Amino acid sequence: MQFTSAVYHEDAEPVAIVKYRDLINALRELGLDGTQPAIAHGSLSAFVDVQGGADTIVGALIAATDGLI
């Protein structure tokens, strides 16, 4: 992942800007291959900096599951 000096976590460590492909890869590593339904609950602020914001997160969850609740 690329790090940017413009984005900092509360402990001042550089934080990667998360992209759609990063989310898809992480969800695949969790075993979601598009054939399972999933229940998702989260906070956008927990993701720090997502390119495209909530739309990107929801889009990745929909793409990685067979149904999203």
ROSE-4610 file (N, C-alpha, C; in Angstrom, 1 decimal, always signed):
// ROSE-4610
residu = [M/M/M/Q/Q/Q/F/F/F/T/T/T/S/S/S/A/A/A/V/V/V/Y/Y/Y/H/H/H/E/E/E/D/D/D/A/A/A/E/E/E/P/P/P/V/V/V/A/A/A/I/I/I/V/V/V/K/K/K/Y/Y/Y/R/R/R/D/D/D/L/L/L/I/I/I/N/N/N/A/A/A/L/L/L/R/R/R/E/E/E/L/L/L/G/G/G/L/L/L/D/D/D/G/G/G/T/T/T/Q/Q/Q/P/P/P/A/A/A/I/I/I/A/A/A/H/H/H/G/G/G/S/S/S/L/L/L/S/S/S/A/A/A/F/F/F/V/V/V/D/D/D/V/V/V/Q/Q/Q/G/G/G/G/G/G/A/A/A/D/D/D/T/T/T/I/I/I/V/V/V/G/G/G/A/A/A/L/L/L/I/I/I/A/A/A/A/A/A/T/T/T/D/D/D/G/G/G/L/L/L/I/I/I]
num = [1/1/1/2/2/2/3/3/3/4/4/4/5/5/5/6/6/6/7/7/7/8/8/8/9/9/9/10/10/10/11/11/11/12/12/12/13/13/13/14/14/14/15/15/15/16/16/16/17/17/17/18/18/18/19/19/19/20/20/20/21/21/21/22/22/22/23/23/23/24/24/24/25/25/25/26/26/26/27/27/27/28/28/28/29/29/29/30/30/30/31/31/31/32/32/32/33/33/33/34/34/34/35/35/35/36/36/36/37/37/37/38/38/38/39/39/39/40/40/40/41/41/41/42/42/42/43/43/43/44/44/44/45/45/45/46/46/46/47/47/47/48/48/48/49/49/49/50/50/50/51/51/51/52/52/52/53/53/53/54/54/54/55/55/55/56/56/56/57/57/57/58/58/58/59/59/59/60/60/60/61/61/61/62/62/62/63/63/63/64/64/64/65/65/65/66/66/66/67/67/67/68/68/68/69/69/69]
x = [+0.8/+0.0/+0.9/+0.4/+1.1/+0.7/+1.7/+1.4/+1.4/+0.6/+0.6/+0.9/+1.7/+2.0/+0.9/-0.1/-1.2/-2.3/-2.2/-3.2/-2.5/-3.0/-2.4/-3.5/-3.1/-4.0/-3.7/-4.5/-4.4/-3.0/-2.3/-1.0/+0.1/-0.2/+0.7/+1.4/+1.0/+1.6/+1.0/+1.7/+1.1/+0.1/-1.0/-2.0/-2.3/-2.4/-2.6/-4.0/-4.1/-5.5/-6.0/-7.1/-7.7/-8.5/-8.3/-9.0/-10.0/-10.9/-11.8/-11.1/-10.1/-9.4/-8.8/-8.3/-7.8/-8.9/-10.0/-11.2/-11.6/-11.7/-12.0/-11.0/-9.7/-8.6/-8.7/-9.0/-9.1/-10.3/-11.5/-12.7/-12.4/-11.7/-11.4/-10.5/-9.5/-8.7/-9.5/-10.6/-11.5/-12.4/-12.3/-13.0/-14.3/-14.6/-15.8/-15.5/-16.1/-15.8/-17.0/-18.0/-19.2/-20.3/-20.1/-21.2/-21.9/-21.4/-22.0/-22.7/-23.8/-24.5/-23.6/-23.8/-23.0/-23.8/-23.6/-24.1/-23.0/-23.1/-22.0/-22.5/-21.6/-21.9/-20.6/-20.5/-19.2/-19.4/-18.3/-18.2/-17.2/-17.7/-16.8/-15.5/-15.6/-14.4/-13.4/-13.8/-12.8/-11.9/-12.3/-11.6/-10.6/-10.5/-9.6/-9.8/-9.3/-9.4/-9.6/-10.9/-11.2/-11.5/-10.8/-11.1/-12.5/-13.3/-14.7/-15.7/-15.1/-16.0/-16.9/-18.0/-19.0/-19.4/-19.5/-20.0/-19.0/-17.7/-16.7/-16.8/-17.0/-17.1/-18.3/-19.4/-20.7/-20.5/-19.9/-19.8/-18.9/-17.8/-16.9/-17.6/-18.4/-19.2/-20.2/-20.9/-21.8/-21.1/-20.0/-19.3/-18.7/-18.4/-17.7/-18.7/-20.0/-21.0/-22.1/-22.9/-24.1/-25.3/-25.2/-26.3/-25.8/-26.2/-25.7/-26.8/-26.7/-27.7/-27.1]
y = [-1.2/+0.0/+1.2/+2.3/+3.5/+4.3/+5.0/+5.8/+7.3/+8.1/+9.5/+10.3/+11.3/+12.1/+13.0/+13.1/+14.0/+13.4/+12.1/+11.4/+10.8/+11.1/+10.6/+10.0/+9.0/+8.4/+9.1/+8.9/+9.7/+9.6/+8.5/+8.3/+8.9/+9.6/+10.3/+9.4/+8.1/+7.2/+7.4/+7.3/+7.4/+6.3/+6.6/+5.6/+5.5/+4.3/+4.0/+4.5/+5.0/+5.3/+4.0/+3.6/+2.3/+2.5/+1.6/+1.7/+0.4/+0.5/-0.6/-1.9/-2.0/-3.3/-3.8/-2.9/-3.3/-3.9/-3.4/-3.9/-5.3/-5.4/-6.7/-7.8/-7.4/-8.4/-8.8/-7.8/-8.2/-9.0/-8.8/-9.6/-11.0/-11.1/-12.5/-13.2/-12.5/-13.2/-13.7/-13.0/-13.5/-14.7/-15.0/-16.2/-15.8/-14.6/-14.2/-14.2/-15.2/-15.4/-15.0/-14.4/-14.0/-15.0/-16.1/-17.1/-17.2/-16.4/-16.4/-15.1/-15.2/-13.9/-13.4/-12.1/-11.6/-10.5/-10.3/-9.2/-8.3/-7.0/-6.1/-5.0/-4.6/-3.4/-2.8/-1.5/-0.8/+0.7/+1.3/+2.8/+3.3/+4.2/+4.7/+5.3/+5.9/+6.5/+5.4/+4.2/+3.1/+2.8/+3.2/+2.9/+4.0/+5.1/+6.2/+6.9/+6.5/+7.2/+6.2/+6.1/+5.3/+6.1/+5.8/+6.5/+6.2/+7.2/+7.0/+6.9/+6.8/+6.8/+5.6/+5.9/+4.8/+4.0/+4.7/+4.0/+2.9/+3.2/+2.2/+1.0/+1.2/+0.2/-0.7/-0.1/-0.9/-1.6/-1.0/-1.6/-2.9/-2.8/-3.9/-5.0/-4.7/-5.7/-6.4/-5.6/-6.2/-7.2/-6.7/-7.5/-8.8/-8.8/-9.9/-10.9/-10.6/-11.5/-11.8/-12.8/-13.1/-12.4/-11.7/-10.9/-10.2/-9.0/-8.1/-7.6/-7.9/-7.4/-6.3]
z = [+0.0/+0.0/+0.0/-0.6/-0.6/+0.6/+1.2/+2.4/+2.0/+2.5/+2.3/+3.5/+3.4/+4.6/+5.0/+4.2/+4.5/+5.4/+5.6/+6.4/+7.6/+8.8/+10.0/+10.9/+11.5/+12.6/+13.9/+14.9/+16.1/+16.8/+16.5/+17.1/+16.1/+15.1/+14.2/+13.3/+13.2/+12.2/+10.9/+9.8/+8.4/+8.2/+7.6/+7.3/+5.8/+5.4/+4.0/+3.6/+2.4/+1.8/+1.3/+1.8/+1.4/+0.1/-0.8/-2.1/-2.2/-3.2/-3.4/-3.5/-4.3/-4.5/-3.2/-2.4/-1.1/-0.2/-0.3/+0.5/+0.0/-1.4/-2.0/-1.6/-1.7/-1.3/+0.1/+1.0/+2.5/+2.7/+2.1/+2.2/+1.7/+0.6/+0.1/+1.1/+1.7/+2.7/+3.9/+4.1/+5.2/+4.8/+3.5/+3.1/+2.3/+2.1/+1.4/-0.1/-0.8/-2.2/-3.1/-2.6/-3.4/-3.4/-2.6/-2.5/-1.2/-0.2/+1.1/+1.4/+2.1/+2.6/+3.8/+4.1/+5.2/+5.9/+7.2/+8.0/+8.3/+8.0/+8.2/+9.1/+10.0/+10.9/+11.1/+11.0/+11.2/+11.2/+11.4/+11.5/+10.4/+9.6/+8.6/+9.2/+10.3/+10.9/+11.3/+11.5/+11.8/+10.6/+9.4/+8.2/+7.9/+8.7/+8.6/+7.2/+6.1/+4.9/+3.7/+3.2/+2.2/+0.9/-0.2/-1.4/-1.9/-1.9/-2.3/-1.2/+0.1/+1.3/+1.4/+2.0/+2.3/+1.1/+0.0/-1.3/-1.7/-1.5/-1.8/-0.9/+0.4/+1.4/+1.1/+0.9/+0.6/-0.7/-1.7/-3.0/-2.9/-2.1/-1.9/-1.2/-0.2/+0.6/-0.3/-1.1/-2.0/-3.0/-3.6/-4.5/-4.0/-2.7/-2.0/-1.4/-1.4/-0.8/-1.7/-1.3/-2.1/-1.6/-0.6/+0.0/+1.2/+1.4/+2.4/+3.3/+4.6/+5.5/+6.4]
